[in-house]
């Protein structure tokens, strides 16, 4: 029998985080929202690289998705995808976090010649994307892969790991689709098995961490991945509680968090379980180490003139992206030399001024966009001496 929390769980949790179960996103089934995106734009048609098409974001979708900053992603990536042909022919876009295909649909529908490779570690998400994007099947390759396996996914799709694709898109973090499926154990607003695996085939669960890691390791995870200031108190409470009986559900963990965090702190800064659940989710899915591997690999995979856009939703993700991007746009000329050495200039240039944020209109339509930080780059130089491209593509 499942142990229940000592209160009606949704009442206290929703008091702290009232939108926990109602945040629409590009990967959220049944959000019931229109695909109206792109800041203040709200037109029935738009121009993609000179080709005028019906705006897929101007009406509702049967999947009810609201892709975060979708129009801005289109604006940033389309120049790289239309440089061979205005319809996207001969161009390849990798959606490294395809989810249920909200962003991918925008690109495939707007650029009828575009080839898209979609990655996701969640097989359920891939099934949804496959159904949603079935009409584009001849131009779509879906790969069950975590994004730090990008090189392997490209090889599986017939592309090289270096200078082979024209666009990269990352939409990071947990999706509302995963939050809304109680059995996945991501949401503290629902009593469910303490799981949190994005890939159900992975071995490590949140219950494994909570029940087997020692107190110091637990505190370290909560501090590093959740930036939780009460990490040591929470870890101590968890260890004391699990001696009596192991944790099996999210409600049991939430109950302990209410005991561990002082009452004044519980009344500010959002739900008291927010940081702990974030930390456990990141640890279970190895999200940050995966991202550290994936972003440099994505930069290497871009052709000269290719572009990358990354949507991050919390500071730990964004710091990694910011650091990798800063290195990419930096000169490789040794410090102190008065001139730039030939072949040592930056490989990339920034397309955004720092991190771009969603505007008030988009946040009102889609509350999931409130914390987003968007960064984008364009490749301007080869890593090494120019090489012959197996695809026969040009460099511009």
N, C-alpha and C positions, 0 to 999 in steps of 0.2 A: 504494500500500500504506500502511496506517495505521501511523504510528510508535507503538511501545509504550513504556510507562514501563520504566525499568531494573530494576523489581521486579514482583512480582505485585501489581497495584494494590490489590485489596480488602484484602490483609493489613495494610499499614501504615495505610491510611485507616480501616479499621474498628477498629484498635487505639486510635485517637484518638476515633472517633465511632461506637461499636458499633451504635447504633440507626439509622444513616443510612438504611438501606433498609427499616426495619421500623416506621416511625412511622405509625400510623393517623391519619386525619383525615377530616373531612366530605367531602373531595374525593378520597379515596384509594380506588381500585378494588382489590378483593381484599385488603383489610386483614384480613378474616376476623374482625373483632371485633363484639361485640354493640352495639347502639345503646343502651347503658346510660349515661345522662348525668345531669347535674344534681346534683353533689355527693353527698350521702348518700342522696338519694331513690332508691327502687327499688320503685315500686308498679306495679300492673297498670292503674291508671286514674288520671286526674288531672282537675282542674277548670280549665277555661279560661273565665274570665268568667262563671261560673255554669253552664256546660255541661259535664257529665261525659262524657269520651270515653276510649276505650282509649288507653293511653300508648304512642305509637309508639316511644318510647325504651326500652321494657322488653324488647324481643326483638331477635333478629338481623335485619339487613336483607340482602336479596339483593345489595346493593351493598357491604356490609361497612364502612359509614362510621361514624365516631364524631365527630359534630359537637362542636366545642369549646364548652364552657359553653352547650350548647343550652338546657337547662332554665332557666338564669338569663336568657338572651336572651328566652325565652318569657315569663318572669315580668315582665321589664322592659317589653316592647313590647305585651303583650296588653291592658293597660288602654286604650291608645290605639286598639287595633284592634277593641275590643268596645263602644265608647261609643255607637255608633248601634244595633247589634243584637248580642246575645250570641254569635251565630254568625259575626261578622265581616262581615256584609253591609254594603255601602256603604263599607267601609274598603279602603284601598290600602296595601300594603307593598311597598317597593322593596328587593330584595336586590341590592346594588350589586356583589357579588362572589359570584355564585351557585355557581360551581364546578360540582360534580356534584349539587348540590341537597340536601345534607344538612340544613341549617337550613331551607331553603324547604319541604321535605317535612314537617317538624314543624309549621310554621304552616298549610300548606294542609290537612293531614290533621286538625289540631285545630280549625280554624275553617272550616267548610264553606261559608261565604259570602264568605270573604276573596278579594280580587283581589290578585295578586302580579305585579310586574314584575321580571324577573331580568336583570342585566347581567353580561357577562363579556367580556374581550378575547380569550379563548382559544376558538376555534371548536370544538375537541375537547371542552372542558368543556361547552359549550352542547349539543352532540350528546348527551352523557351525561345532562345534566340533562333534556333533552327526552324521552329514553327513560324515565328514572326517574320523571318527573312527568307522564307521558302521561295518567294517569287524571284529572289536574286541568287538562287542556288548555283547557277552556272558561273557566277563571279565571286562566290563566297567559299572560304575554307575555314572550318571551325576546328580548333585543336584543344583538347583537354590537357591544359598545361598551366602551371604557375608561371608568372611572367619572368621569373629569373631563369626559366628554361627557354628564353626567346630564341637563342641560337639554334636549339634543337627543333623548335617549332618552325623556324624558317627553313631549316634543312628538310624537314618533313613536308613542307609545302613547295619545295623546289627552288629555294632562294639561298644565297650565301649569307653568312653572318656579318659580312662587311660590305658596305656600300651597295645594297641591293634593293632597298625600298625607299619610297618617296615621302611617306608620312607615318607618324607614330602618335597614338593617343593613349593616355593612361587616365582612368577615372578611379582614383584610389579609395581605400576604405571599405567598410561593410555596407552592403546595399540594404535599402528598405525592404526589398523582397526577402532577404535573409532575416531581417529583424521581425518581419511580420509572420514568419513561419515559426510558431512557438516551439515546435519540436527541435529546432536548431539550437536553441539555448542562448541566443545572442542578446535578447531583450530582457532587461530587469523588470519590465512592466508585466511580464507574463511568467507564470510558474511552468517550468519545463525542465527536461533533463539538462544537466550542466555539461553542455557539449562544446559549442562555439567553433566547430570545425567548418571552414569554408569548403573544404573537400572532404566529404563524408568517408572517403576511403583512407584518409590519413589516420595514423594510429593515436596520436596524442590528443587528449580532450582536456577541457578546463577542469573536469573532476579529477583527472590524473594529477594535474598540477596542485590543486587545492588539497588533495588527500595524501600526496606523497612527497612534495618538496619540503625541505626543512624551513624553519622559520626565517633564517637569514636569506635564503634564496627567494622565498615568497616576498619578503620585504623589498628585496632588490628589484624584482619584477614590477611590483606596484609602484615603486619610486621611479624606475627608469621608463617604463612604458605607460604609466598612468599619471606620472608627476603628482602622486598622491602624498600629501604632507603627513598623513596619519598612517603611512605604510607599516611602520613597526607595530603600532597598536593593532592594526587590522590583522597582520600576520600572526601576532600573539593570540588574538581571539580565535582565529581560524584553527591554529594548532591545538588550543585547549578544547575547542568544540569537537574536532574530529576524533579526539581520543574516545569520546563517548560513542559516536557513530559517524561513519564517513558521510561526506556531502554527496548528494545525488541530484539535487534540484537547485534551480536558480533561486527559488523562494527561501530555501534554507540559507543560502549565502547572503541574500539581502537581509534576512533577519539578523545575522551576525554583524553585518556592516552597520546596521542601525544601533547595535549595542556598542560597537567599537568606536564609532565616530561621535565626538561630543555633540550634545544637542545644539549649541549655538552654531557650530559648523554645518550641521544638517540643514539649517534654515537658510543658507546662502550658497550660491555657486552651483545650483542645479541639484539633481538627485544625488544623494550620497553614494549610490552604487556606481555612478557614471564612470569614474576614474578606474575603479577596480575592474569593472567589466571590460573597459577598453584595454587595460593592461593584460588581462587574461587572454582576450581575443588576439592581441598582437603576439603574445607569447605562443599561444596554441598554433597560430598560422605562420609564425616566423616572418611577420610582415615587413619589419624594418630591414633585416638582413637581406631578405628577398629583394626589396626595393633598391638597396645599395648595389646589388648585383645587376638588377634589371636596367636601371637608367643608363649607366655607361654602355651596356650592350646595345641598348636602343640607339644611342648616339652613334655608335660604330656602324650600325646597320643602315643608317641614312646615307643616301647618295648626296653628292654636292648639290645644293639647292633644295634638299629635303628638309622637312620641318617636323618638330615634335611639340606637342602640347600636353601638359600634365595638370590634372585637377587634384589638389590635395585638400583634405578636410580637417586635419589637425596638425599642430605645430611640429610634432616629431617627424611626420612624413615630409612636411614642407621644408624643414631644415635640411634633410637629406637632398631633396631636389635642388634647393637653393645652392648648396655646397657643390654638387656635381655640375650644375649649370655655370656657377662662377668660375670653376676650373676650365670649363669648355670655352668660355669667351675670353679667357686670359691669354696674353701673349706668352709664347714659349721662348722668347729671346731672353738670355740670361740677364738678371738684374744688373743695372749699372751701365749697360751699353747705351750709347746715345742714339742709335738707330735700330730699327727692326731688321733682324737678320732675314734674308730670303728663306722662305719655307718655314719660318718660325712664328708667323702671325697666328692669331686666334683661329681655331677651326670652326667656330660658331659665332653668330651674332644674336643678340637678344631681340625678340619681337615684342616683348612686354616691358614696361617700366616697373621693375620689381614684380610683385605679385598683384594681379588684377583681382578685384572682388566683384561679386554680384551687386547689381543696383537694387534700389528699394523696390522697384516694380517686380523684378524677378523674385526677390525674396518673399514678397507678398503672395505671388502665385505659387511658389515652391520653397517652403521653409528649409528644405535640405540644402539649398544653395547659400544659406546665410554664412556658414563658416568657410566656404570654398576659397582657395587661393589658386589662381591659374598662372602658370609660367610657360613660356614658349620660346623656342630657339629655331634658327635656320642654319644649316651647315653651309659654310662658305669655302672650306679648304679640305683637301684630302689629308688623311693621317700621314701617309707616306707619299712617295712619288706616284703620280697618276698611273693607273693601271688600265688595261683593256677591260671593259665591262662585258661580261659574258652575255648580258641581255642586249647589248648593242645600243644602250641608252646613251644619250649625250650627257654632258655635265652641267647643263644649265636649263 
